[in-house]
Amino acid sequence: MSAALVTKIQRFSTHDGDGVRTVVFLKGCPLDCKWCHNPETKKAENQLYYVNRLCIGCGACRAACGQDAHAFLPDGRHIYRPEQCALCMKCVSVCPAKAMESVAQVMTAEQIMEIVLRDKPFYGENGGLTLSGGEPLIHADLCVELLECAKKLGMTTAIETSGYASREAVRRVAPLTDCFLWDIKDTDPVRHKENTGADNRLILENLKIADSLGAKTVLRCIVLKGVNAEPAHFRAVSGIYHSLQYCAGVELLPYHTYGGSKREQLDGFDDGNKAWIPAEADLALARDILTENGVPVL
Amino acid sequence: MVFYTPFCEPRPIRLCEETRRFAWESLQGKYGDEARTYNAVSLDHIPGFSELSEVEKYNIAIAEIAKNAPVRICKEEKVCGSATLGGAIDHVVPAFYQGRPVFRSVSHLTLNFATVLKRGVNALENDIIERSKDDTLTDAQKATLDSFQKAIAAMRVYHKRYLQAAKTAKPEAYQALLRVPFAPPRTFFEAVQSLWFTFSFVRLCGNWPGLGRIDEMLGGYLEKDLARGTLTIDEAREILAGFFIKGCEWIQSSPVPGSGDAQHYQNIILGGTNENGEDVTNEVSYLVLDVVEELAISDFPITVRVNSKMPRRFLERVAQVMRHGGGIVAVYNEDLVLQALERIGYDKKEALSFANDGCWEVQIPGKTNFHYVPFDSLRILLNDTLRLNTDSPAHFESIESLYIAFRKNLKNTVDKICADAIKEFADFCEHPEKGVCSVISVFEQDCIQRAKGYQNGGTVYRVVSPHIGGAPDVGNSLLAIQKLVFEEKKVSFDDLMRILQNNWEGAEALRLYALNHYTYYGNDDDEADAYTTRVIDDFGDMVEAWQGKSPIIFTGGVSTFGRQIEWAPFRLATPFGKRKGDILSGNDSPTPGTDTEGATAMIRSYCKADLKKMGTGAALDVKLAPGTLKGENGVAALVALIEGFCRLGGYFMQLDVVDAKTLKRAQENPEAYKTLSVRVSGWNARFVTLDREWQNMIIERTEKNSL
């Protein structure tokens, strides 16, 4: 039985595939996107959310901690020292205010499916399971197990992926996946490498593999002003769309800075960049280019 | 003139400018304010009024209203008739003696409007005349029938005054009024005019009836007109819009705050199975949705009887309208409601015609005299059982012994309500002069035949329903005691009682622990839900035990309506971390701030109780973020939510869409909104964990309808 760190299982999701879906967010991602909006899913190992604002200064964390990761200043202010923290999560279990929370829980496929199945009465013909992350495909065994189970029980399946995974993983999940929500973060190889830390060739290759196996895809394109919000990028996206046989179209995701709020709870600083927020004109430009090039904008 | 919506897309426009302006002015309170300038007719000039019998007083009051109430015809209106006396807005008969109302009026019922349309008021009058010929009638029965006839005579007086006024001002309405409501209508317009005039006269006399199955009643007339080509669908929509706008004539620009009763129980039912087993959804059903979608009129709360035969297209239209918020359209799970109604003894065929009473308590239009008795079950736990309001709080050695003591006290409350109801009903049956309300009785089946008033045993059914409030708060309290005291031993029973008596003061860490570390009702957690489910199931059995002991049908219901707000100042601190005065669970919904898993989990929790035992209903309120419902998939998701609700055995669900106002309230009062999560393309977070700056950004986006 496979298991992985799960940051959240979101029920009644209406954004990540057709109908009512349950989205399983798996932890760990090989990319390091500067604009990541779910930063808690990046690291492969577990982390602690720390929200100083919620602390009531009761000292329960200090008493429970064996590592000296929690200290209190003379004025009562709480200091959390992540470098000392062994992630034993003892403070999480005693903090009355939930100022500390474990980012993820280890869950087996069975435990995950138990929750996914609860909403079966709401899935109807279109709804079902969506795997997301992080990058779900780094947990290929678990993904296969979950997808097989979902299929057997008559649910539809979707995977939200960066595409940055082993070809083997893509080949294994593609026949079990009704729809891939495939991120195309940038089409410029240099910028891609610079902003995500990885080459985009593997991503595009995997996309072709999925398509050649008959998998339906939706391309999800983040729009960042000053980075990729330019005609050349959207023309290139159109090219990718037309190179695929089973692609349903493109979804535009305007960058927002909300990810910074979670970054602050994880690492103590907010890395949101307001300059990247696209204006309505940038989005309109993207939509126009895609539409002109015969790409359905979803 | 923008009709507000919390949704990301504007409301569609289908009606003409004049109609839209008429709606706008009515919704701003123009006609309610006007009504307030003439609250009631005076009875002071009636010689010897105080010496008259109750029935005579009532007859005179109604006659004076019909003679003297202002007649109003608005330039923009299609159908005529108005309830122009402001006193009616206060739920009294607006005829005052020495400046004071003499009679309370009647609500919580839906009249037999279908018969008015089918047979006309003249037919009812003939029935009364025929019935009066019976030599064996008692004097009281004779007086009752005489009063019925006088109610119709008064209606005729008011009708004549309208005929006169409409003759030049509204020729089309005049033509219709020459016929209706005394004779049956022939066209859609006449049918709407007949329904409106009857409804508005009943309201003029202070009553707040529901309307019932408007699509079933009007659909046939529209179908014929459309087939004949004498009316277009757009014209029909305008006529129906006129009806809805006139129904806003009691809205005031600045109503007395506090009551929260913006609506006057003028409920409408759409769809559902008829006596032949067919779904009644027709063009009128769609037009009603068109009208409320465009004009944001919430004064006719609509409930759709969802069943498997209902056209998919209609359910999608329902979802589209729901997305605009306001909770205007709610749903019944028809299959379960029918099972509940048969269980309490309604005839199977009769059950099929169910509507509601003006809120959401189910009953049979024109046949049920319904009465509900709300009570606070949290008070039974905290005051009667734990005695936290005394110097010597109770002590229990186990959660089971506590529950058994609570259940005994709950039963005492139920038993008292039911025993009192039997006594009261017997008293009213013996004293026909009590609760006289002939304007209502003539539109209730069997009152004429029995020659008895609506309140005096005249109706086919008498239903009394104790309504439990605060059940989820009781469930959560029991769970917290079990965890804190008996399982984790964080605090002793007696210490916890003292802490609660001190409103958690000095025990903030423990309070937050209780609030944050346990999963409560509403998250689809079987252990947590078991407590609330057990309370509701046991309550249902206690009420059912009273069946067959009297002519009254006894059945339970789960509601607070707005009472959780009224109760708040008098409630004590709860074991699950809420302080004195906090606003707790509404209806059968989770306590604010304790549900984190979203709508589907909440529905599943709610459906764990056997809701068939709640013959008059159990309401679940679900709030959704507008962003969740965007686009085609938003409609599909909403439909799936409704279908899942039915599949799982839900009873009544009201969906609302969260707007910027709600987010602002969450900002001010984070504890009550702990669970509100916001989502923006792929990103999600709990709203209250965000900094003010983030929160403000999201509020701003919501206000711009772009979330």
Interface residues (C-beta under 8 A of the other chain):
Chain A: K8 Q10 R11 F12 T14 H15 D16 D18 G19 V20 H37 N38 V51 R53 L54 I56 C58 A60 P96 A97 K98 R118 D119 P121 F122 Y123 G124 N126 G127 E160 R220 L253 P254 H256 T257 Y258 G259 S261 K262 E264 Q265
Chain B: E508 A509 L510 R511 L512 Y513 N516 H517 D524 E597 G598 A599 T600 A601 I603 R604 T628 L629 K630 N633 G634 A636 A637 V639 A640 L641 E643 G644 R647 L648 R679 V680 S681 G682 W683 N684 A685 T689 L690 D691 W694 M697 I698
